[in-house]
Amino acid sequence: MQSKTPSESRSIMTDLVLPSETNPLNNLFGGELLARMDRAASISARRHSRRIVVTASVNHVAFNRAIPLGSVVTVEANVSRAFKSSMEIFIDVWIEDRESGRRTKANEAIYTFVAVDDTGAPVKVPALVPETDLEKERFDAALRRKQLSLVLAGKMQPKDATELKALFIDA
Ligand SMILES: CC(C)(COP(=O)(O)OP(=O)(O)OC[C@H]1O[C@@H](n2cnc3c(N)ncnc32)[C@H](O)[C@@H]1OP(=O)(O)O)[C@@H](O)C(=O)NCCC(=O)NCCS
């Protein structure tokens, strides 16, 4: 199976924030942003694997900055590391200044998707080869994020999370 680069799975979705998608402060409702990120991430996972993909976990979401009504929001996703059947997807969310057009990073998130066959059983995906410094940084940290996610889900014993433990021992 031929390896792929993060740019081959990049998906970019741009959309407005409409009144029905806001909270009482007139900012984008968190659940709406989660759904937009899930859609972009799912397209990335599909582009990388060319298989049916399902969301296995949402590993991290940082709502750092409120996104006001009327904003132009761009959700940009790509696979940051591929394991056997699972893929970590990194998502960056940008908002665009109406007058200058300058983009500001508003939020980010990390999702895990799994490629499955028609019966829902996990199947192998291509390896990922990072190219840029940022892609390499995200790739390197992905294994400990996977281990943390598995420990929190009760699918891995903390003692087996070697990469995660090393983070605290080396600190
Ligand atoms: C995701 C799913 C396919 C995993 O099935 P499973 O029986 O746990 O399969 P496995 O234990 O073989 O795990 C498959 C892969 O998922 C990874 N995985 C499973 N749960 C995970 C979690 N919480 N965090 C990170 N990775 C996880 C495993 O590490 C494994 O990765 P690898 O093959 O790259 O090593 C299964 O739980 C599922 O279908 N869930 C529902 C998905 C869905 O409907 N999502 C939409 C939300 S409504």
Ligand as a Chemical Component Dictionary entry (heavy atoms), coordinates in Angstrom:
data_LIG
# 
_chem_comp.id                   LIG 
_chem_comp.type                 NON-POLYMER 
_chem_comp.pdbx_formal_charge   0 
_chem_comp.three_letter_code    LIG 
# 
loop_
_chem_comp_atom.comp_id 
_chem_comp_atom.atom_id 
_chem_comp_atom.alt_atom_id 
_chem_comp_atom.type_symbol 
_chem_comp_atom.charge 
_chem_comp_atom.model_Cartn_x 
_chem_comp_atom.model_Cartn_y 
_chem_comp_atom.model_Cartn_z 
_chem_comp_atom.pdbx_ordinal 
LIG C1  C1  C 0 -14.320 2.914  15.861 1  
LIG C2  C2  C 0 -14.571 1.408  15.798 2  
LIG C3  C3  C 0 -14.587 0.922  14.341 3  
LIG C4  C4  C 0 -13.410 0.726  16.537 4  
LIG O1  O1  O 0 -13.730 -0.620 16.613 5  
LIG P1  P1  P 0 -12.974 -1.595 17.650 6  
LIG O2  O2  O 0 -13.749 -2.832 17.755 7  
LIG O3  O3  O 0 -12.620 -0.834 18.888 8  
LIG O4  O4  O 0 -11.725 -1.958 16.808 9  
LIG P2  P2  P 0 -10.236 -2.051 17.268 10 
LIG O5  O5  O 0 -10.078 -2.268 18.733 11 
LIG O6  O6  O 0 -9.580  -2.995 16.323 12 
LIG O7  O7  O 0 -9.720  -0.578 16.946 13 
LIG C5  C5  C 0 -9.559  -0.141 15.628 14 
LIG C6  C6  C 0 -8.637  1.041  15.665 15 
LIG O8  O8  O 0 -9.295  2.123  16.320 16 
LIG C7  C7  C 0 -8.476  2.631  17.344 17 
LIG N1  N1  N 0 -9.322  3.164  18.384 18 
LIG C8  C8  C 0 -10.425 2.581  18.902 19 
LIG N2  N2  N 0 -10.938 3.389  19.855 20 
LIG C9  C9  C 0 -10.157 4.474  19.914 21 
LIG C10 C10 C 0 -10.152 5.647  20.718 22 
LIG N3  N3  N 0 -11.074 5.865  21.642 23 
LIG N4  N4  N 0 -9.159  6.557  20.509 24 
LIG C11 C11 C 0 -8.221  6.362  19.575 25 
LIG N5  N5  N 0 -8.160  5.262  18.790 26 
LIG C12 C12 C 0 -9.117  4.337  18.977 27 
LIG C13 C13 C 0 -7.657  1.425  17.794 28 
LIG O9  O9  O 0 -6.481  1.833  18.474 29 
LIG C14 C14 C 0 -7.354  0.805  16.462 30 
LIG O10 O10 O 0 -6.344  1.552  15.812 31 
LIG P3  P3  P 0 -5.224  0.859  14.857 32 
LIG O11 O11 O 0 -5.899  -0.205 14.038 33 
LIG O12 O12 O 0 -4.728  1.966  14.004 34 
LIG O13 O13 O 0 -4.175  0.330  15.777 35 
LIG C15 C15 C 0 -15.913 1.001  16.498 36 
LIG O14 O14 O 0 -15.815 1.308  17.889 37 
LIG C16 C16 C 0 -17.114 1.727  15.915 38 
LIG O15 O15 O 0 -17.608 1.366  14.878 39 
LIG N6  N6  N 0 -17.590 2.744  16.635 40 
LIG C17 C17 C 0 -18.727 3.555  16.152 41 
LIG C18 C18 C 0 -18.228 4.619  15.173 42 
LIG C19 C19 C 0 -19.324 5.588  14.819 43 
LIG O16 O16 O 0 -20.438 5.194  14.554 44 
LIG N7  N7  N 0 -18.958 6.869  14.844 45 
LIG C20 C20 C 0 -19.927 7.926  14.597 46 
LIG C21 C21 C 0 -20.338 8.487  15.907 47 
LIG S1  S1  S 0 -22.057 8.421  16.114 48 
# 
loop_
_chem_comp_bond.comp_id 
_chem_comp_bond.atom_id_1 
_chem_comp_bond.atom_id_2 
_chem_comp_bond.value_order 
_chem_comp_bond.pdbx_ordinal 
LIG C1  C2  SING 1  
LIG C2  C3  SING 2  
LIG C2  C4  SING 3  
LIG C2  C15 SING 4  
LIG C4  O1  SING 5  
LIG O1  P1  SING 6  
LIG P1  O2  DOUB 7  
LIG P1  O3  SING 8  
LIG P1  O4  SING 9  
LIG O4  P2  SING 10 
LIG P2  O5  DOUB 11 
LIG P2  O6  SING 12 
LIG P2  O7  SING 13 
LIG O7  C5  SING 14 
LIG C5  C6  SING 15 
LIG C6  O8  SING 16 
LIG C6  C14 SING 17 
LIG O8  C7  SING 18 
LIG C7  N1  SING 19 
LIG C7  C13 SING 20 
LIG N1  C8  SING 21 
LIG N1  C12 SING 22 
LIG C8  N2  DOUB 23 
LIG N2  C9  SING 24 
LIG C9  C10 SING 25 
LIG C9  C12 DOUB 26 
LIG C10 N3  SING 27 
LIG C10 N4  DOUB 28 
LIG N4  C11 SING 29 
LIG C11 N5  DOUB 30 
LIG N5  C12 SING 31 
LIG C13 O9  SING 32 
LIG C13 C14 SING 33 
LIG C14 O10 SING 34 
LIG O10 P3  SING 35 
LIG P3  O11 DOUB 36 
LIG P3  O12 SING 37 
LIG P3  O13 SING 38 
LIG C15 O14 SING 39 
LIG C15 C16 SING 40 
LIG C16 O15 DOUB 41 
LIG C16 N6  SING 42 
LIG N6  C17 SING 43 
LIG C17 C18 SING 44 
LIG C18 C19 SING 45 
LIG C19 O16 DOUB 46 
LIG C19 N7  SING 47 
LIG N7  C20 SING 48 
LIG C20 C21 SING 49 
LIG C21 S1  SING 50 
# 
